[in-house]
Amino acid sequence: MSDDSGCANPGRSGRATERTTGAPAAAKPRGPWSRRLVDRLPGLAVAVAVASVATVVGGWFPLIGGPVAGIVIGVVLAAVRRPAERLGPGITTASKFVLQLSVVLLGCQLSLTQVVRVGGSSLPVMLGSLVACLAAAYFVGRRLGIGRDLRTLIGVGTSICGASAIAAVTPVIGAASAEVAYAVSTIFLFNIAAVLVFPVLGHLLDMSQQAFGLFAGTAVNDTSSVVAAAATYGDEAGQYAVVVKLTRTLLIIPICLWLAALTKRRALAAGTGGPGVGGPSAGEPGAGGPGAAGPRLNVLKLVPWFLVGFLLTALVNTLGLIPDRAHPGLTTLCVFMITVALSAIGLTTDLRGLRRAGPRPLLLGACLWVVVSVTSLALQYLTSSL
């Protein structure tokens, strides 16, 4: 997938100039791909530099983590001085293409064998929590007057896996950078609350190590927060929680497909192609106009390439083709790529948009945090897991 928006065709313009002047060019013009790469390097370098600083900060404060630090630093820098126009193509590439590549690398952390083994006991709790959270995000978010994309991001971030889920969903629905920044910040706030509150709650309820691991794995989002909350409770709880959390990551796939279908249908009904996809031309199936049969969906086009990559890397890892010694490096690379992407999103964030949103998204995040926590405990009780 290429990110060609706003780029001219330098090869064509160069030939046109030569024909007009009648003189040969002093140097052979760069082709389209090399020119695009050169145009993107400065912005990419800035995003990587911000991400590098954020990674150091995340190392100092593990509960914050690199991705959250990246988006905060990016927002602060954008508030002090907006990035120069020439940095735009590279920052856009970092916020979109690098974000999608990071989702592909997420699959390297998954073993489908572990998913099957853990799934039997945790799947009812995971699915129940997911449905309850997304339903609450829709109804409570609408009642609070929160926009569709922002409530979607907060909903999937709370119900699945925080920044990773937001990273996967953002290119599917075409969310604005301000909405991504607010959603990530909201999820982070309640992750910290979970780390502080959940171990105390687990002891009050006299939960077993496995029960608390299931609770933390389904009700806490980012991996660092899951580990922090569960490891505080005990080593066994920590190990079980991580497996549950990684299994929960697979729910990204059906959610993204569902959102892609909704987004595409809305785009077709409105006469556009939706995020990253060109709309139907006049006279094509699904185009408006006299005699049109109405919007139709191409199912294959609904599947984002990075979700296919996510499944393939998970399969490769399950088959044992990725050596165990490579896992730490791949995990670090994945987190750094998410940090680069979120840093770029922070650099393009409109603070006025965040101010206009007000405190309502935080209230929605609090409601969803309570819904997921209560649902997880209730389902464990009903399934005799508690």
N, C-alpha and C positions, 0 to 999 in steps of 0.2 A: 504494500500500500504506500503510495507516495503522497506527499503533502505539497501539491502544486499551486495552491491558491495564491494569487497575487504575483506569480512569477511570469515574466515575459519569456518569449522564445528567443534567446540571444542569437542562436544560429541563423534564424530567419531574418532578424533585423540586420545582422552583419552582412548577409548576402544582398539584402536590399540596398544597403549603403554602398556596397562595392559596385552594384549595377548603376547606381545614380551618379557616382563620381567618376567611374571609369578607371579608377586606380586600384591596384591590388592592395589588400590590407597589409599593414606593416608586420603584423604577427597573426598567426593562425588563431581564429577565435575559439574560445573554449566551447565545448559541446554543452547541451542542456544539462546533463547530469553533473558534469564537473562545475559548471557555473552555479547550479543549485547548492552543491556541497560547499563551495566557497562562500556563497551568500549566507549559509546557515552556521558556518563555523564560529563567528563571533558570538552569536546568541547562545549557541550550545556551550561555548567555553564559559560564558557568564553563569549559565545554569549549573554547570558542573562545579564551578568555583563556589557558588553559594551552597550547593549540596555537600561539598567537601567540608566547608565550615560547619554546616548543620550536622554532619556525621560526627565531627569532633564533639560538638555540643551534646549530641545524643549519647555519645560515649560517657560524657561527664554526668548526664542525667538520664539513666536508662528508662525511667518511667515516661519521659517525654519522647525519646527516640528521634532518630534522624529525620523521618518524613514530616513529623509535626514541626520540628525545629526548622526544617527547610521552608515550609509554607509560611511560617511566622516571619523568618528572616526576609523572605521574598516580599511579603506584604509590607514590612517596615521599609525596605529599600525602595519599593514602588511609591510609598507615601512620601519619602524624602525626595526622590527624583525618579520620574518615570523613565524606563529604559529608552534609549535612542531608537529611532525608527529602523536603523540598519540592523539592530539586534532582533527585530521582530520575527523574521523567518526562522532563525535558530531557536528562539524561545518557543515559538509555536511548535516546531518539530519536537522539542523536548517535552512539551506539555501533552502532545498527542502520540507521536510514534514511539517515543521512549516509554511512555506510559503503557502502551499496548505491549511492547516487548517485555516489560516487567511482569505483566500478567502471564505471558508464556513461561517465564522462568519460575513462576509460582508452582507450576506443575512438578518441578524437580523436587519439591519438598514432600510430595504425596506418594504414598504407596497404596495402590488400589487393594492390595491384600489386607493392609491395615484397615482400610475403609470398610471392607466386607466384615472383618473380625469385630470391629467396634460398632459398626452400623446397626447390628441387631438390637443392641441395648440402647443406643443413643439416638437412633433415627426418629422414633416417635417424639422424643423431647425436642430434637433439632427442628423437625418439620412443624411441630405444634408451635414452637416459639417463633419460627419464621412467619407462619400464617398470621399469628396473633399480632406480631409486630408490624407487618405490612398493612394489615387491616386497620390497625390503630393509626399508622402513619397517614393513611388515606383519609380516614374520617376525622381524626383529631386535627390533622394538618389543614384540611379544608375548613374545619370549624374555626381554626385560628387565622385563616386567611393567608396561609403560606403557599407560595407558588408550587406548581406541580413538580418541577425538576428538583427544587430544594427539599421538599418533603420526601421525594423518591430517594435522593442521596442519603438523607438522614435515616430513612427507613432501612435501606439495604445495608448501610454502614453499621447500624445497630443490630440488625437481625443476622448478618452473615459474618463479616470479618473486618470491620472498620475501614481503614485507609485502602486496603487491598480491594475490597468490594467497590468502594467509591472509585478507585482507579479503573476497575473493569467496566463500570456502568457509565462513567463520564463520557467516553467517546460514543457509546451506544445511543444515549439520549441527547448528546450535544449540549451538556450543561455549561453554563457560564462560569468563568474562573471565580467570581465572587461567591457563587453558590457552592462551589467545591471547597473554597477556603472556609466558609462558614460551617459546612457539613463536617469537615475534618476536625475543626476546632471544637465543635459540639461533641463529636464522638470522643475526642481526647479527654474532654472535661469529665465525662461520665465514666470513662475507663479509669481515671485516677480515683474517682469516687468508689468504683467497684473494688479496686485494689485495697482501699482502706476499710471498706464496710464488709465485704463478702467474707473474709476469714473470721471476723467477729460473729457474723450471722451464722456461719457454718458451725462454730463451736456452740452457739446458743441452741441450735437445732440438733446438736450432737450427730452431725453427718459423718458417715464413714469416709475414708479416703477416696474411694471410687465415686461415691455419690457427690462429694464436693468437686472432684475432678470433672464430672459430667456437668455440674452446675456452672463451674467457672468456664468450661469449654463452650457452653452454649449461651451464657449470659454476659461474658466479657468478649471484647472484640479483637483488638490488635494482639499479636502473639506475645509481645513483650509484657503487656498487661496481664494476659492469661497466665504466663509463667510467673509473674510477680505475685499474683493473687493466690495461685494454686501452690506454688513452692512454699509460701508462707504457712500453708496449712499442713504440708508434708510432702516428702519426695514422691510417694506413690501417687498422690493427688496431682502433683505437677506433671508427671509422666503421662498419666491418663488424660489430663486436661489438654495437653498439646496434641495428642492423637485425635481427640474429639474436635478440637479447633481446626486441625488440618482437614479432617473429614468434612467438617462444616463448610470449608472453602469450596468444595465441589458444588455447593448450591449456587455458586456464582453462575454456573452454566445455564440451568433452566431459567433463572431470573433474568439473565441477559437476553436469552432468546425471547422470553415473554415481553420484555421491555422493547426489544428490537421490533417485534411484531406490532406492538401498540404504536411505537413511534413511526414506523413505516406506514401503517394504516392512516394515522392522522396526517402524515405528510402527503400521501396520495390523495386523501380527501381534500386537502388544501391546495393540491396542484403542485407540490414541491417534492423533492426526493428524500428529504430528511438529512440528518447528520452524515456527512461523508459520502452520500450517494446521490447521484444526479437524478432528478425527477424525470418522469416520462415525458417524451416529446409529444407534440400534437399529432394525433393519428395513431399513436402507439397504444397497445393495450393498457388500460388504466388511466389514460389521459382523459382530461375533461373535454367537453365539446359535444356537438350534436352526434348522436349515434353511439356515444361511448357506453360501454357495458358497465361502467362503474369501476371503482378501485379494486385491483387484484394484487395479491401478494405472491412474490416469487420466494418460496420457502428457502431455497438454497442461498439466496442473497441475504436472508435474515441472519445467517450464521457468521459472526465476525471472525476474521482470519485468526485473531489472537486467541479466541476460545478454542479453535481447532488446534492451535499450537499448544495451548494449555493442556488439552487432553493427550496430545502426542507426547509431551514431555513427561506427563504423569505415567503414561504407558511405558515409556522407555525406562523410567526409574523403577517401575514395578518389575520389569523384566531383568533388572539387575545390571543394565548396560551403563549405568552411571556409577562409577566407583564410590564407595563410602567416603573415601578421603576427599572426594570432590564436592561433597554436599555442603560443608561449611563455607567454602569459597563461593559456590553458586547461590547460597542463601544470602551471603553478604552482598554479592553483586545484585541480586534481586532487590534487596532493601535499598541499596544505593541508587538503583535506577528509579525506584519509586520516589526516592528523595529528590533526584534530579528533576523528575516530572512535576512533583509538587512544588519544588522551588520555582520552576518556570511558571506554574500556575499562580504562585504568590506574586511573582514579578509583574504579572498582567492583571492583578486583582484591582477592581475599582472599590476603593474604601467607601465611597459614597453609597455604593450598592449595599455594602455591609451595614452601614448606618441606617439606611432605609428599611432594612429587614427588621431592625430592632431586636427586642428580647424574645420575640415569639418563637424563633427556631430553637432557642435554648429551652424554652418551655416544652416544645414538642420533644426534644431530646430527652428531657427529664421524664416525660410521660412514657416514652418508648422504653427507656431504661427500666422503669418500674414494671411495665407490661411484660418485657422479656424475662425479668428476674422472677416475677410472680408466676408466670406461665411455666418456666423451667422447673421451679419447685413444685408447682401443682401437678404437672405431668409426671414428675419423678414419684410423687406420692401416689398418684393413680396407677402407675405402672409398677409399683412396689420397688422402685429403684432407690427411694430415699431411706 
